[in-house]
Amino acid sequence: MATSPHLVEDGDELKLDLGVGHRRRRFRLTDGAENLLRDRGYGTADLVPWTLAKALVIVGGAHLPEGNDARTTTWEIKGADGGRDATDDDLEALAEYLRRLAVEDRALDTLREHVRKTGLSRHLDPDELRGRSEKVGSLNDIARDL
């Protein structure tokens, strides 16, 4: 059985420990992702629900120190069996976090599929999610109207 996603303290940073391929990797967290987890009460050594961990990797909220393609890495992460289930409060907080993001266009379909296949779909319509080019396009439209 794979080890479930969990948080580790690495120096002064909180990182997400996940199985990638056949080894464990420590993903750095963006400030927003770390705040999301800490606000939900997660800390060092806590198991992170698979739904949250996978969403954070897809959107780049959890990334490898040397950089990674979020979509490709998502396909390689392991650890969905067992672990901790996301609560409705966790899913609602994650949905709010995701609504605020401009997702890499390349990862948008992967994120929408993840939302559809998980309990996130009770809190977030996949069509609410926007890619970067779409958000930039709407900002350009606003600027033109000024």
N, C-alpha and C positions, 0 to 999 in steps of 0.2 A: 504494500500500500504506500502511495506517495505521501510525503509530509505535506500537511496543509499549509497554505500561505500564513505567515506570521510576521510580526514586527520584531526587529532587533535594534539594539542601540549599537551604533558603530561610531566610536569617538563621541562627538556631540550631536550626531545625526540619528534620526529615527529612519530606518530603512525597512523595506518590504522584502522578505526572504521568500523566494519562489523557486520551484523547480523549472528549469528551462532545458529542454532536451533531456540529457542524462545527468545533469548536475544542478546544484543549487546556486542561485545567483542572488545578490543583494541589490535591489533596485532603489535608487535615490527617489525621494518624494519631492514634488514641487511644494511650495509653501501652501498652496490651496489644497492639495491632496493631504498633506500632513495635518492641516487645520481641520479638514473634514473628519479624518480619523480620530484626532484628539478630541474634537467636539463631541464625537459619538462615544467617547470614553475608552478608546483603544490606546494602549500603551505597549511598552516593551514586553515581549514574549506572548502577547495576545494573538490568538488566531484571528485572521481576517477572513470574513466570508468570501467565498470564491467569486460571487457576483460582483462585489466591490473590487476585489483584487484585479479581476480581468478587465473591468471597466477602466480602472486607473491605468492599466498598461495600454489599453487601446487608445486612450486620449492623451497619453504622454505624461499623466500625473505621476506615474511610476516609470522610471526609465533607467537604463543601465548607465553607469558612469562614463563609459566610452561612447555612448550614443547607441541607438538602435532604431530600426524601422518598427514602429509600434505594431503595425498590422502583422508583419511576419513574426515578430516575437510573440504576439498573442497566440498564434497557431502552435507555438512550441512550448508554451508554459504548461506545467503539469500540476496536479494536486487537487482536482475537483472532487475526488471521493472523500467522504467524511468531512471532518472539520466543523466549522461553525456556520449556522444558517443566518442569513441576514434577516433582521427584524423589519417590520413595516416602517419603523422610524429610520432605520439605516437606509432603506430603499428610498424613502421620501427625501432624506438629506442628500443622497447620491443623485437623485433626479434633479434636485435644485442645483447642485454642483454642475451637472452636465448641461443643464439649460444655459448656464452662463458662458460656456466655452464655445470657442470657434475651433472645431475639430479639423484636423488635417483631412483634406478632401479624400485622400487615399484610404483613410481609416473610417470614413463616415458610414459606409455600407456595413462594415464589420460591427461597428457600434450599434447601428440600428438593428442588426440581426441579434446581437447580444440582448438588447432591450426586449425584443419580441419574444425571445426564448426563455426569459427569466421573469421573476416577480417584479422587475422594474417596470414592466408593461402596465402594471396596475397604477403606477404613479407618473408615467411619462409616455407620451405618444412618440414613437420613433420619428415621426415626421416633424416634430418640434425641433429636432436636432439640426444644426446648421454647420456646413463646412466653411472653411476659411474664405474660399473664393466667393461664396454666396454672401457672407457677412461683409466682405470688402466691397462687393458689388453694391450692396444696399447702402453702405456708407458713401460710396461715390455718387449714387443717386441723390442722397441727401445733400451732399456738397454742391452738386449741379443745380439743385433747386434753390440754393441760397443765392 
